[in-house]
Amino acid sequence: MRARLALIDYLRFTAAASVVLYHWFLWGIANGKNDNLDYSPFSHVALYGYMGVRLFFLISGFVIFKSAVGKSASAFAVGRVKRLYPAYWFGLTIGFVVVIISTQKNPVGLIPAWLANLTMAPQIFGFSYVDGVYWTLLYELTFYALVGLLVLLGMGHRLAQFMPIWALVMLIVTVVAPSLARVPYLGEYYPLFAGGAIIATVMSSGWTWLRAVGLAASLAASLIFAWRQFPTIPTNENLVGYEFSIPLVFALIVLFYALIWLQTVPSVAKIKLPLSAELGLLTYPVYLIHGALGYWIIQSLVPVVGPVLAVLAAAVAVLAMSLLLHHVVEVRMGSVWQKLFGVVIGRPVSAAEKLVGRLRGDLAHASRR
């Protein structure tokens, strides 16, 4: 499986790196996070690093489908929570400490925001993200919740049929009722998750007409959303002159779908790439901590060593901290998280799963009568 997913690991790390470049060389400058840096010709390239988020979501759909098939709801839920939350809590705390140091704010006043952010959905409690890059994680979490619910209801074996139909529904909503497309699960970024999952079904059991139509619908909905998302004039006046080229955006989205689809080609799926597993495992930690930590290091070091060395120092620090996060929090403490989430998440979900199974059995028995 690792060999088959080598290309996916490379793409995952590429997506993370592109987001880092976008934040450090464009968004951070425009929003005062890296105002010691100046725009450069490279900023026009870094602009398209924002598209890495779309690649992330496609990969998530592809990988999560494979993670859900054949698993119980409790095993799926524990696995996903273990994957998302421990590293996130560590990265969040790093960002929290950096904010305290860089702004000299009273840490006591920030504790409620930190606690709300631990949930990954601080908006529910009236707080914003401690680090703005975390907005994508709520999309991941809601997608996992949808898949987990289907598995809980005994429909895990129907995921291959559900994903294309879901994509078709989202395309219709996107075209007919654009305002409804902003509702979770009805459009915007969600067609990307469905598209990745459809490609995973093709990889596992081949093409059907429904999968072909569903994948086309996913791509069409993603293109329409991108066309509507990027206005001609940026809302941030500091980004005037850095408008997205819609044809290039479309080309990148099509390329992303094509790259994920390449996994369905046996000769490509068997390719072994150097350090693919290591890069894949570092992707999530890098994404989590590159924002607040990277901005702070660059902002602090530019006046001392210049922009080039400051950025290099930030990159080394982020990679080093990511390695620490992975090996300590995710690997060495892995058994701790497994036991904790097995009790807190696994047992309630397992009980719910048994209840659903009994209800399904009772309904089946009643229908036979």
Secondary structure, DSSP 8 states (H G I E B T S, - for coil): -TTTTHHHHHHHHHHHHHHHHHIIIIIHHHTTSSTTS---HHHHHHGGGGGHHHHHHHHHHHHHHHHHTT--HHHHHHHHHHHHHHHHHHHHHHHHHHHHHHH---HHHHHHHHHHHTTT-GGGGT---SSGGGHHHHHHHHHHHHHHHHHHTT-GGGHHHHHHHHHHHHHHHHHH-TTGGGSTTSSTTHHHHHHHHHHHHHHHH---HHHHHHHHHHHHHHHHHHHHHS-SS-SSGGGTT----HHHHHHHHHHHHHHHHGGGSHHHHT---TTHHHHHHHHHHHHHHTTHHHHHHHHHHHHHH-HHHHHHHHHHHHHHHHHHIIIIIIIITHHHHHHHHIIIIIHHHHHHHHHHHHHHHHHHHHHH-
